[in-house]
């Protein structure tokens, strides 16, 4: 990552000065000032989404200025400054795509047009961010500049088309509805956004691993119809389905159609039904499944053939806004060579095996090189390719996961390979394990799904300044040091990796430097909130030091000093509400292990001493 850019804090916090400066320009259009009323004009019979967009814009303009701002139907008065909102075609006649928008100045008025239900709302937030200095860094951290006037270029005409049709992540703040709207997150799995606020793109009856549970349930059918389920290496198992059994295809198709009769919403732009393998590798190896997979060079042969069969029935039933979703995951990750997904089939390619210390297109990384081949193969045959990406270390969710150096390039790789949707899986059980830089990662991933080519360093620095306070440059230095040690040619960064194997090459000097920066950042904190945020993030660093016997956890300091540092870390994790150290691991297990290390050290020193 580049070094911190010093002017970013000024830009983020003092954007009102920029607005005032623009007002003095001859080529600027003043849209809010104390001298004249500003009206937000809605079309007659405005939709609930247009009304919500108008109320949101009015709220923030009034927070930013002392001007009078009203919402009216139709047109304002001759002396009013006018902002017009439309969920529909722009003045040029072109219709913004779903979730896209256009912001332009025309005939002395600012006009914001949006596509679909959400486009006009996203357009309002984009206007607030780009031209008013508004920022939403977390669910609780907003930057709302104060100024007397707001102006835009008189020739303003900006069009935005979404990079991805589906944008989802499960970090903490992105679950908040207002935060999600500010960052154009439209997935409906981890947030509820009512229709009047634009709604979401929803998965019906399950997000993942639906085979043998939601559809063709093993609990319901395995005893009476074991032939519905997989034969894996000669043994019948309830863990997966037999995808070449025609009765299974008919059963699942009927279940999907029955589900759609109950939950289909024709007014939605897209609804998704997930037809995805269970989370195990017990795929069917019966004669028919094995033959179809051999013919396609991949177990995706049976999977795509099966899902295509259901998708054709759904299309024939007239559900034009429904897509069927399946996985390219573990044993189905390689693209088939014969069968092609239908146009109403979504394939979610999962990066679970990848290294996140190297970019996905780094050919020197064997794991990522193999993934890139699969991505390229799928992108050639799939019209609706989605990505299930990973952004955290599940072995030590509470610990360090220095993947900042790959976030932007990986998102660009997705877009450049015709990916239509992205889900960034993070710390979905954050309430039990909220440490490290979760809020920063949630923010950066949300912004990258909006625009993979954004100014990554500026966005990072703006967040750090707003969230951690005056000592933010010290936090940035820590992140840069960790990122520089995220991986080597031989040591890769995987999503299940013990802390003792991360940050390869960290020297004693590096550790001391990071410790110094943590302490400096805390000294510069303005209040308890900033101190709490710094100390919470520092917990991940302390866990890494503990696992690597570095710093205050060095065994060279002696058993008593090590034990004291261990107790301090444990007490601080408790005080911050952390109950889980990693996936399926309670913190007590971690500290029982650490206690064993101390006992072993004690016995060794006794033995060596005599």
C-alpha positions in Angstrom: 0.0 0.0 0.0 1.1 3.5 -0.6 2.1 5.8 2.3 -0.6 7.9 3.9 -1.8 10.9 1.9 -1.7 13.9 4.3 -4.4 16.0 2.7 -7.1 13.3 2.9 -8.3 14.2 6.4 -8.7 17.8 5.4 -10.7 16.8 2.4 -12.9 14.4 4.3 -13.7 16.7 7.2 -13.6 20.1 5.6 -15.3 19.6 2.3 -17.6 22.4 3.2 -14.7 24.8 2.5 -14.5 23.3 -1.0 -18.2 24.0 -1.5 -17.9 27.6 -0.4 -14.9 28.0 -2.8 -16.9 26.6 -5.7 -19.7 29.2 -5.1 -17.3 31.9 -6.0 -16.7 30.4 -9.4 -18.5 31.8 -12.4 -19.1 28.3 -13.8 -20.8 27.0 -10.6 -24.5 26.6 -9.9 -25.5 27.4 -6.3 -28.2 25.0 -5.2 -28.4 25.7 -1.5 -27.8 29.1 0.2 -29.4 31.1 3.0 -30.7 33.8 0.6 -33.2 31.6 -1.3 -35.4 28.6 -0.6 -34.3 25.3 -2.0 -37.1 23.0 -3.2 -36.7 19.3 -3.9 -39.3 18.6 -6.6 -40.9 15.2 -7.0 -43.1 14.1 -10.0 -46.9 13.9 -9.4 -47.7 10.5 -7.9 -44.2 10.1 -6.7 -43.2 6.5 -5.6 -42.4 5.7 -2.1 -38.8 5.4 -3.1 -38.7 8.8 -4.6 -40.3 10.2 -1.5 -37.7 8.5 0.7 -34.9 9.9 -1.5 -36.4 13.4 -1.2 -36.7 13.1 2.6 -33.1 11.8 2.9 -31.7 14.6 0.8 -33.7 17.3 2.7 -32.6 15.9 6.1 -28.9 16.1 5.2 -29.0 19.5 3.4 -30.7 21.0 6.5 -28.1 19.4 8.7 -25.3 20.8 6.6 -26.7 24.3 6.1 -29.0 26.9 7.7 -31.0 27.2 4.4 -34.7 26.5 4.0 -35.3 23.2 2.2 -38.7 21.9 1.2 -40.1 18.9 -0.7 -42.9 19.7 -3.2 -44.7 17.8 -5.9 -44.4 19.3 -9.3 -42.2 22.4 -9.8 -41.1 25.1 -7.4 -41.4 28.8 -7.6 -39.6 31.1 -9.9 -37.2 32.3 -7.2 -36.5 28.8 -5.8 -33.3 26.8 -6.2 -34.5 23.5 -7.6 -33.4 19.9 -7.2 -35.5 17.4 -9.1 -35.7 13.7 -8.3 -36.9 11.0 -10.7 -37.0 7.2 -10.6 -37.2 6.9 -14.4 -35.7 8.2 -17.7 -33.3 11.1 -17.7 -33.9 14.3 -19.7 -32.0 12.8 -22.5 -34.5 10.0 -22.7 -32.1 7.2 -21.6 -33.2 5.0 -18.8 -30.6 4.4 -16.1 -30.0 0.7 -15.5 -31.1 -1.1 -12.3 -29.5 0.7 -9.3 -27.7 3.2 -11.6 -28.2 6.9 -11.7 -27.5 10.2 -13.5 -26.8 13.6 -11.9 -27.0 16.6 -14.2 -27.6 20.3 -14.3 -30.2 21.4 -16.8 -32.0 24.8 -17.2 -30.7 26.1 -13.8 -31.9 23.0 -11.9 -30.0 20.0 -10.4 -31.6 16.7 -11.6 -31.1 13.2 -10.1 -32.4 10.3 -12.1 -32.3 6.7 -10.9 -33.0 3.3 -12.4 -35.3 0.8 -10.7 -36.4 1.2 -7.1 -33.1 2.0 -5.6 -31.3 4.1 -8.2 -32.7 7.5 -7.2 -31.8 6.8 -3.6 -28.3 5.8 -4.5 -28.1 8.9 -6.7 -29.0 11.1 -3.7 -26.3 9.5 -1.5 -23.7 9.9 -4.4 -24.6 13.6 -4.7 -24.2 14.0 -0.9 -20.8 12.3 -1.0 -19.3 13.7 -4.2 -20.5 17.3 -3.9 -21.4 17.9 -0.3 -18.6 16.1 1.6 -20.9 13.6 3.3 -19.3 10.4 4.5 -20.7 7.3 6.2 -17.8 5.3 7.6 -19.6 3.1 10.0 -23.2 2.7 11.2 -22.4 5.2 13.9 -19.7 7.3 12.2 -21.0 10.0 9.8 -19.2 13.1 8.5 -21.7 15.8 7.9 -19.9 19.1 7.0 -21.4 22.5 7.9 -21.4 25.2 5.3 -23.6 28.1 4.2 -23.7 27.3 0.6 -23.6 24.2 -1.6 -22.8 24.5 -5.3 -22.1 22.2 -8.2 -20.4 22.7 -11.6 -22.8 24.4 -14.0 -22.1 21.8 -16.7 -22.4 18.8 -14.4 -23.5 15.6 -16.1 -22.4 12.4 -14.4 -23.7 8.9 -15.2 -23.1 5.9 -13.0 -23.7 2.3 -14.1 -23.3 -0.4 -11.5 -20.2 -2.6 -11.8 -22.0 -5.5 -10.2 -25.8 -6.3 -10.1 -25.5 -7.9 -6.7 -23.4 -6.5 -3.8 -23.4 -8.2 -0.4 -21.1 -8.4 2.6 -21.7 -9.5 6.2 -19.5 -7.2 8.2 -21.0 -5.3 11.1 -21.9 -1.8 9.8 -23.0 -3.1 6.4 -25.9 -4.8 8.1 -27.4 -1.3 8.9 -30.0 -0.2 6.4 -28.9 3.4 6.2 -25.2 2.5 5.9 -26.2 0.0 3.1 -28.0 2.6 1.1 -25.1 5.0 1.4 -22.9 2.4 -0.1 -25.3 0.8 -2.5 -25.4 -2.6 -0.9 -28.4 -4.4 -2.3 -28.1 -8.0 -1.0 -30.9 -9.1 1.3 -29.2 -11.8 3.4 -27.7 -9.7 6.1 -29.9 -6.6 6.1 -33.5 -5.7 6.0 -34.4 -2.7 3.9 -38.1 -2.1 3.5 -39.5 -1.6 0.0 -40.2 2.1 0.6 -36.4 2.5 1.1 -35.6 0.6 -2.0 -35.7 -3.0 -0.8 -33.0 -5.6 -1.6 -32.3 -8.5 -3.9 -33.5 -11.5 -1.9 -32.6 -15.1 -1.7 -35.8 -17.2 -1.2 -35.6 -20.0 1.3 -31.9 -20.2 1.9 -28.6 -18.6 0.9 -26.4 -21.6 0.6 -26.0 -25.4 1.1 -29.7 -26.0 0.4 -29.5 -29.5 -1.0 -30.5 -32.2 1.5 -31.9 -29.5 3.8 -34.2 -27.0 2.1 -34.6 -29.1 -1.1 -35.0 -32.9 -1.0 -34.5 -32.9 2.7 -32.5 -35.9 4.0 -34.6 -35.8 7.2 -37.8 -36.2 5.2 -36.7 -38.6 2.4 -33.6 -40.5 3.2 -35.2 -43.4 5.1 -38.0 -43.9 2.5 -36.1 -43.0 -0.7 -32.4 -43.6 -0.1 -31.9 -43.7 -3.9 -32.5 -40.0 -4.0 -29.1 -39.5 -2.3 -25.5 -39.9 -3.3 -23.4 -43.1 -3.5 -20.0 -41.9 -2.5 -17.2 -44.4 -3.1 -19.6 -47.3 -3.0 -21.5 -46.1 0.2 -24.9 -44.5 0.2 -24.8 -41.2 2.1 -27.4 -38.6 3.1 -24.8 -35.9 2.7 -25.5 -35.1 -1.0 -28.0 -35.8 -3.7 -27.8 -38.1 -6.7 -28.2 -35.4 -9.4 -28.8 -37.8 -12.3 -31.8 -39.4 -10.7 -34.9 -38.1 -12.6 -37.1 -38.4 -9.6 -34.8 -36.1 -7.6 -35.0 -33.5 -10.5 -38.8 -33.7 -10.5 -39.0 -33.5 -6.7 -36.7 -30.4 -6.4 -38.4 -28.7 -9.4 -41.8 -29.2 -7.7 -40.5 -27.9 -4.4 -39.0 -24.8 -6.2 -42.2 -24.1 -8.1 -44.3 -24.5 -4.9 -42.0 -22.1 -3.1 -42.4 -19.5 -5.9 -46.1 -19.8 -5.8 -45.9 -18.7 -2.2 -43.1 -16.1 -2.2 -42.6 -14.8 -5.7 -42.8 -11.0 -6.0 -43.2 -9.9 -9.7 -42.4 -6.3 -8.7 -38.8 -7.2 -7.7 -36.0 -6.7 -10.2 -34.5 -10.1 -9.2 -35.2 -12.9 -6.8 -32.9 -15.8 -6.4 -33.4 -19.5 -5.4 -30.3 -21.2 -4.2 -29.7 -24.8 -5.4 -26.4 -25.5 -3.8 -24.4 -28.6 -2.7 -24.2 -29.4 1.0 -21.0 -28.4 2.7 -19.1 -31.7 2.4 -17.3 -33.6 -0.4 -19.6 -36.7 -0.5 -20.5 -36.1 -4.2 -22.3 -38.9 -6.0 -20.1 -41.5 -7.8 -22.9 -43.7 -9.1 -22.6 -44.9 -12.7 -24.6 -42.1 -14.3 -23.2 -39.2 -12.2 -19.6 -40.5 -12.8 -20.2 -40.7 -16.6 -21.6 -37.2 -16.8 -18.8 -35.8 -14.7 -16.2 -37.6 -16.8 -17.6 -36.2 -20.0 -17.4 -32.7 -18.6 -14.0 -33.0 -16.9 -15.6 -31.7 -13.6 -18.2 -32.6 -11.0 -19.9 -29.4 -12.2 -21.2 -31.5 -15.1 -23.9 -33.1 -13.0 -24.5 -29.9 -11.0 -25.1 -27.5 -13.9 -27.1 -30.1 -15.8 -29.4 -30.6 -12.8 -29.8 -26.8 -12.1 -30.4 -26.2 -15.8 -33.3 -28.6 -15.6 -35.0 -26.8 -12.7 -34.2 -23.4 -14.4 -36.0 -24.4 -17.6 -39.1 -25.3 -15.6 -39.0 -22.0 -13.7 -38.7 -20.0 -17.0 -41.5 -22.0 -18.6 -43.7 -21.2 -15.6 -43.3 -17.5 -16.4 -41.0 -16.4 -13.6 -38.9 -14.0 -15.6 -37.3 -12.2 -12.7 -36.2 -15.4 -10.9 -32.7 -16.8 -11.2 -31.5 -20.2 -9.9 -28.2 -20.1 -8.1 -25.6 -22.8 -7.6 -22.0 -23.2 -6.5 -18.6 -23.6 -8.2 -17.2 -24.7 -4.8 -14.5 -27.2 -3.9 -15.3 -30.3 -6.0 -17.5 -28.3 -8.4 -15.1 -25.4 -8.8 -13.7 -26.4 -12.2 -16.0 -25.4 -15.1 -17.6 -28.2 -17.2 -16.4 -28.6 -20.8 -19.7 -29.7 -22.3 -22.7 -28.3 -20.5 -23.3 -24.5 -20.3 -25.4 -22.7 -17.6 -28.7 -21.4 -18.8 -29.2 -17.6 -18.9 -31.3 -17.7 -15.7 -28.7 -19.7 -13.8 -26.2 -17.9 -11.5 -22.9 -19.7 -10.7 -21.2 -18.6 -7.5 -17.5 -19.3 -7.8 -15.9 -19.6 -4.4 -12.4 -18.6 -3.6 -12.1 -20.6 -0.4 -8.8 -22.3 -1.3 -7.0 -19.1 -2.4 -4.2 -17.1 -0.9 -5.1 -13.6 0.2 -1.6 -12.3 0.6 -1.1 -12.4 -3.1 -3.5 -11.0 -5.6 -5.6 -13.5 -7.5 -3.9 -12.7 -10.8 -0.4 -13.2 -9.3 0.9 -16.1 -11.4 3.6 -16.8 -8.9 1.1 -18.1 -6.4 0.0 -21.7 -7.3 -3.3 -21.6 -5.5 -4.3 -18.3 -7.1 -3.1 -19.4 -10.5 -5.4 -22.4 -10.4 -8.3 -20.2 -9.3 -7.7 -17.8 -12.2 -8.0 -20.6 -14.7 -11.3 -21.6 -13.2 -12.5 -17.9 -13.2 -11.5 -17.6 -16.9 -13.2 -20.8 -17.8 -16.4 -19.9 -16.1 -16.4 -16.4 -17.4 -16.4 -17.8 -21.0 -19.5 -19.9 -20.5 -21.6 -18.3 -17.7 -23.7 -15.2 -18.4 -24.4 -14.6 -14.7 -21.2 -15.4 -12.8 -21.1 -14.4 -9.1 -18.2 -14.6 -6.6 -18.2 -15.8 -3.1 -15.1 -14.2 -1.7 -13.5 -14.5 1.8 -12.0 -11.6 3.8 -11.1 -13.1 7.2 -9.0 -15.8 8.9 -11.4 -18.3 10.4 -8.8 -20.2 12.4 -8.2 -17.0 14.4 -11.1 -14.6 13.7 -9.9 -12.5 16.6 -6.4 -12.2 15.1 -4.5 -10.5 12.4 -5.5 -11.0 8.7 -3.4 -8.6 6.6 -5.3 -8.9 3.3 -5.5 -5.1 2.6 -3.0 -5.3 -0.2 -5.2 -7.6 -2.4 -8.7 -6.2 -1.8 -8.8 -3.7 -4.7 -7.0 -5.7 -7.3 -9.1 -8.8 -6.6 -12.3 -6.8 -7.0 -11.0 -5.4 -10.3 -10.1 -9.0 -11.4 -13.7 -10.0 -10.8 -15.1 -7.1 -12.8 -12.7 -7.7 -15.6 -13.8 -11.3 -15.9 -17.5 -10.5 -16.4 -18.5 -11.2 -12.8 -22.1 -9.9 -12.1 -22.3 -10.2 -8.4 -20.0 -10.3 -5.3 -20.5 -11.6 -1.8 -17.6 -10.7 0.6 -17.8 -13.1 3.5 -16.3 -11.6 6.6 -16.8 -11.9 10.3 -20.5 -12.9 10.3 -20.4 -13.7 14.0 -18.9 -10.3 14.8 -20.8 -9.9 18.0 -18.7 -12.7 19.5 -15.4 -11.8 18.0 -15.2 -8.1 17.2 -11.5 -7.1 17.0 -9.0 -6.4 14.3 -10.0 -3.9 11.5 -13.5 -5.2 10.8 -15.2 -1.9 10.3 -12.4 -0.7 8.0 -12.7 -3.9 5.9 -16.5 -3.6 5.7 -16.2 0.0 4.5 -13.5 -0.7 1.9 -15.2 -3.8 0.5 -18.5 -1.9 0.3 -16.9 1.0 -1.6 -15.0 -1.4 -3.9 -18.2 -3.1 -4.9 -19.5 0.3 -5.8 -16.3 1.1 -7.8 -13.3 -1.2 -8.0 -11.2 1.6 -9.4 -11.8 4.1 -6.6 -8.8 5.9 -4.8 -8.2 3.1 -2.3 -5.5 5.0 -0.3 -7.7 8.1 0.0 -10.7 6.0 1.2 -8.5 4.1 3.6 -7.0 7.3 5.1 -10.3 9.1 5.3 -11.8 6.2 7.3 -8.8 5.9 9.6 -8.9 9.7 10.4 -12.6 9.7 11.1 -12.6 6.4 13.1 -9.4 6.4 15.1 -8.8 10.1 15.4 -5.6 12.3 15.4 -3.3 9.2 15.7 -4.7 7.6 12.5 -1.3 7.8 10.7 0.1 5.5 13.3 -2.7 3.0 12.6 -1.9 3.3 8.9 1.8 2.6 9.6 0.8 -0.6 11.4 -1.5 -1.7 8.6 1.3 -1.0 6.0 3.8 -3.0 8.0 1.4 -6.0 8.4 0.5 -5.8 4.7 4.2 -5.9 3.7 4.5 -9.2 5.7 1.2 -10.8 4.6 2.8 -13.5 2.4 6.0 -14.6 0.8 6.8 -16.9 -2.2 6.6 -19.9 0.2 4.3 -18.6 3.0 0.7 -17.9 1.9 -2.2 -16.2 3.6 -5.2 -18.6 3.8 -8.5 -18.2 5.5 -7.7 -20.9 8.1 -4.2 -20.3 9.3 -2.8 -20.3 12.8 -1.4 -17.0 14.1 2.1 -18.5 14.5 2.3 -18.9 10.7 1.2 -15.4 9.8 3.2 -12.2 9.2 6.3 -14.1 8.0 9.5 -12.2 8.3 8.4 -9.8 11.1 11.6 -8.8 12.8 12.1 -7.7 16.4 12.4 -4.2 15.1 9.1 -4.5 13.2 7.3 -5.7 16.3 8.8 -2.8 18.4 7.8 -0.3 15.7 4.2 -1.6 15.7 4.1 -1.5 19.5 5.3 2.1 19.4 2.6 3.1 16.8 -0.2 1.5 18.9 0.9 3.4 22.0 1.3 6.7 20.1 -2.2 6.3 18.6 -3.7 5.8 22.0 -1.9 8.8 23.4 -3.5 11.0 20.7 -7.0 9.7 21.2 -9.4 12.6 21.8 -12.0 10.6 23.9 -12.9 7.2 25.3 -14.6 6.2 22.1 -11.5 6.6 20.0 -9.4 4.9 22.7 -11.8 2.0 22.8 -11.6 1.6 19.0 -7.8 1.6 19.0 -7.6 -0.8 21.9 -10.2 -3.2 20.3 -8.2 -3.3 17.1 -5.0 -3.7 19.0 -6.3 -6.9 20.5 -5.7 -8.7 17.3 -2.1 -7.6 17.3 -1.7 -8.8 20.9 -3.2 -12.2 20.0 -0.6 -12.5 17.2 2.2 -11.6 19.6 0.9 -14.1 22.1 0.8 -16.9 19.5 4.3 -16.0 18.4 5.8 -15.4 21.8 6.8 -11.9 20.8 7.0 -8.6 22.7 5.6 -8.9 26.2 4.7 -12.5 25.5 8.3 -13.6 24.9 9.2 -16.6 27.0 12.7 -15.1 27.4 11.1 -12.7 29.9 10.3 -15.6 32.2 7.3 -17.6 33.2 5.8 -15.1 35.6 6.0 -12.1 33.2 4.5 -14.3 30.4 1.7 -15.4 32.6 0.9 -11.8 33.6 0.8 -10.7 30.0 -1.5 -13.7 29.2 -3.8 -12.8 32.1 -4.0 -9.2 30.9 -4.9 -10.2 27.4 -7.5 -12.6 28.6 -9.1 -9.9 30.9 -9.1 -7.4 28.1 -10.8 -9.8 25.7 -13.4 -10.5 28.3 -14.0 -6.7 28.9 -14.4 -6.2 25.2 -17.0 -8.9 25.0 -15.0 -11.3 22.9 -16.1 -14.9 23.5 -14.8 -16.7 20.3 -11.2 -16.8 19.2 -11.9 -18.5 15.8 -14.5 -20.6 14.0 -16.0 -23.1 16.5 -13.4 -22.2 19.2 -14.3 -20.6 22.5 -11.6 -18.3 24.0 -11.1 -20.6 27.0 -9.6 -23.3 24.7 -7.0 -20.8 23.4 -6.0 -19.9 26.9 -5.9 -23.4 28.1 -3.4 -24.1 25.3 -1.4 -21.0 26.2 -1.3 -22.1 29.8 0.1 -25.5 28.7 2.9 -23.6 26.9 3.8 -21.9 30.1 3.8 -25.1 32.1 6.0 -26.8 29.4 8.4 -23.8 29.6 8.4 -24.1 33.4 9.3 -27.8 33.3 12.0 -27.2 30.7 13.7 -24.5 32.7 13.5 -26.7 35.9 15.0 -29.6 34.0 17.8 -27.5 32.3 18.6 -25.8 35.6 19.2 -29.0 37.3 
